[in-house]
């Protein structure tokens, strides 16, 4: 607004000088017309400046009103919805981690084992998981993970959200860590491999039929002698995943002991040999009423680009009424990493649902190739499963493809 006033004053000061100069050069006859033209131009300019000045005044008034309205709204919002209070930790290294994994499948073919019964060609949201984990310098940690995918090989009618892991842990000492909540029981090597790091698209049939999966309970675990030996021992409800009741007030017990027998180099080739054993025992009352006891042995050898592993599992089922049944299974697998991006795999799987009866055995071969675009965080896997079920089921093959993103 100050610039507008200055412009008006300058025009008023210049006008007489311009008129005098024009009169001296043109004579008296032209003075009158020159003065009229100059004053007409000055009037037009003053009219324009007055309009601009009015517009500027209105803009200043609008801006002032907007600032007052904004200040009033901010104050009201603050009173109604106070800002979130930040969570603070007494330790400087406390962390909060967001993670997850997405696995999308495509399948075509027949029924190599009973898990695929009734399934046609399909696409499948196998796992869609999001997890939150926190670590405190006082030695406490937590993890909460939910799965929004299909969560099973079978033909579930729809995807649904459910808890996979919900753990509170005390991790201050490597030799003794305590945890409580829902998590994987310490039984079965293949079952304990985390889902983003599984070598094959699906775990072995023996693993799916003879392990007890996730349960709600508590467990002690730790590493001894510089991580040469790892142990885990836990007690659980024994009813299955996401079930908070205990059907008979007796707990399932489960334990695992694993050791690194050899960890060295043969020239430029790193070599490691590990062995493990595990057991569980539970008394059930429900669909099966009686005692179940499981045993397992496994070993893995890693030598440069090659890996070889074997696992054997057994379940003894002793019902309150009826005869006892022994289920038994094993698998052997091998892999070769041609480069950091390409890996080939082979597995032979054997499962016998009743060792005392004939024609209760399923055998299958799985051939696979994996392309690692960015390690396990982004990889593509293709498996062909060829299975032979007990008669009269025919031999059948199924092609499985998986895209995985982990973060």
C-alpha positions, 0 to 999 in steps of 0.5 A, a space after each residue: 500500500 505504501 508503494 501505491 501512495 508513493 506512485 501517486 505523489 510522484 505523478 503529481 510532482 512530475 505533471 507540472 514540469 511536463 506541462 511547462 516543458 511542453 508549453 515552452 516548445 509548442 507555444 501558447 496555442 498548444 498549452 491548453 490541449 496539452 494540459 487537458 491530455 495530461 490531466 486526463 491521463 493522470 485521472 485514468 491512472 489515479 482511477 486504476 491505482 484506486 482500484 488496485 488499492 481497494 483490492 489490496 485492502 480486501 486481500 489484507 483483510 481476508 488474510 487476517 481473517 484466515 489467520 484468525 480462523 486457522 488459529 481458532 481451529 488449531 486451538 479447538 482441535 488441540 483441546 478436543 484431540 490432544 497430540 499422541 504421547 510418545 512412548 519413551 524407553 530408559 535404554 538408548 538402544 531400544 528398537 521398534 521393527 515393522 516387518 512382513 512377508 507376502 507369498 502368492 502362489 500359482 498351481 496346476 496339475 493333479 493330487 500328489 498327496 492328500 493335502 491337495 485333495 479336491 483342489 483344481 488349478 488356482 492362484 493362492 494368497 498363501 501368506 500375507 503377514 505383518 509383524 511388529 517387534 520391539 526390543 528393550 535394553 532391559 532385556 525384554 522383547 515382544 513380537 506380534 504377527 498376523 496372517 491375512 492370507 489363506 494360511 493353509 494348503 487346503 481349500 479354505 473358503 476365504 482368506 481371514 486374519 489370524 494371529 501367528 505369533 504373539 510373544 513376550 520374551 526375556 532375552 538378557 542372557 544368551 544362555 537362558 531366554 524365556 518367552 510366553 505367548 503363541 509361537 512354534 513348538 520346538 519339534 521338527 527341523 523343517 517346521 522350525 525353519 521360518 516361512 520366508 526361508 523355506 527352501 521348497 514351496 511347501 514343507 515335507 508331508 511328514 512335517 505337516 502330518 507329524 509335528 504339532 505346530 504353533 501352540 500357546 504356552 511358555 518356553 526356555 531356550 538358549 545357546 551354550 558353549 559359544 552357540 555350539 549347542 542350542 536347547 529349547 524346553 516348553 510347556 503348552 496347552 496342546 490344543 492347537 493354534 489360537 485356542 486359549 483353552 486346555 481340554 484336560 488341564 494337562 500340558 503338552 511338553 516339548 523339547 529340542 536339542 541341536 548341536 554344531 558338530 563341525 564348523 571349519 574350512 576345507 581350503 576356501 570351502 566352508 563346511 558345517 555339520 549340525 545334528 538335532 533331536 526333539 520330542 513332545 508328549 501330550 494327553 488329549 481329550 477331544 477328536 482324539 482322546 489318549 496320549 500322543 508322543 513324538 520323536 525326531 532326529 535330523 542332520 544337515 551338512 553345508 559345504 560351499 554351494 551344496 547342502 544336504 539334509 535328512 529328517 526322521 519323525 515318528 508319532 505314537 498315538 495311544 487312545 483310551 479305547 482302540 488300538 495304538 497307531 504309529 505314524 512315521 515319516 522322513 525326507 532327504 533333500 539336497 541343493 546346489 547354488 550355481 550362483 548367488 541368484 540360481 539354486 536347484 533343489 531335490 527332495 524325496 519324502 516318505 510318510 506312513 500314516 499307520 506303520 502296522 498296516 499295508 498300503 498306508 504309505 505316500 512317497 513323493 519327489 519334489 524338483 525345484 529351482 529358485 531365482 533370488 533377485 534379492 536374497 530371501 527378500 525377493 525370490 521366485 520359486 518353481 516346484 514340480 511335485 510327483 507323488 504316489 499315494 496308497 492304492 487305489 489313488 493314481 500317481 499324479 504330479 503338480 506344478 507349483 509357483 511362488 513369488 515372495 516379498 519379505 520386508 
